[in-house]
Amino acid sequence: MRVLLTNDDGVDADGILAIRSALAAVSTSVITIAPESNCSGFARSCTFSRPVGVTRVSGGQHPVYRCDGTPADCVRVGLLGGLAAGADLVVSGINHGANLADDVNYSGTVGAGLEAAILGTPSVCLSQQTPSGSFSVNYQEDLAASGLAYDFGFSARHGADLARSVVAARPAEPMVLSVNYPAHRAGTTTVLTRAGRRDWPRASVPDWADDQEVYRLYLYGEPDEIIPEADGSLGTDIGALRAGHISVTPLSFAVELGDLPPGFQSFLGRLNASFPITDALGQG
């Protein structure tokens, strides 16, 4: 098994060091290409305006490279730049903090996995909830306040076993699995989930009375604010972590028309009645 490994917390982060060691024990080669600094929240941001710099940190069977670009850039460096061409799998993580619900749209960890799928390679994105068990999006503040430290031992072993099983199962098409590990496990149960939904608070909006005045808004919640969940049932990633289970959520950016939810199909029918749209197969 040949693996391209990346993350969004930086090439020296404890999470990526833990999963790299676990993957090296079960892989022919692990090629690590990760950002030189923290890129949390970069989603699928790409570098277009300049060349991306890549430096080899160490060579050998499991080489390590640091990149001055984004997590998505790191995946492109590996798969298109020749360093990890033909990799069987891209592993992204282990992220310091969970990536749940709507957060996956902002996550650099998940963004790297989605970039891999676009380039034709399946991916597994690994994230671990903060030690306090918080569901806040402000992971760094939560970690500092709790005074606790991450232990990536179990998630690294589980992630490496999952990676090996994914490759052995031979995915029929590029797929993305977002995996979240709870801070407090009830056991080793791994459950298949869908992404939950967050209920984002409305930022306090000023009256914009003065021209040129700079107003500062917390758009993702204040540092000490716990963001409530609108949908945290057991079938969701949030619900699974609350129950102490490991959550595996399949992600996709390509949806077949026939797989759209009934409400969406009904909307398209009403839209087509006043604004005719023909699909690619010539059907109204």
Secondary structure, DSSP 8 states (H G I E B T S, - for coil): -EEEEE-SS-TT-HHHHHHHHHHHTT-SEEEEEEESS--TT-TT----SS---EEEEE-SSS-EEEESS-HHHHHHHHHHSSSSTT-SEEEEEEEES---GGGGGT-HHHHHHHHHHHTT--EEEEEE--TT----S-HHHHHHHHT-----HHHHHHHHHHHHHHHHH--SS--EEEEEE-SS-SSS-EEE-B--EE-----------STT------TT--TT----EEE--TTBHHHHHHTT-EEEEEE-S---GGGS-HHHHHHHHHHHHHS----TTS--
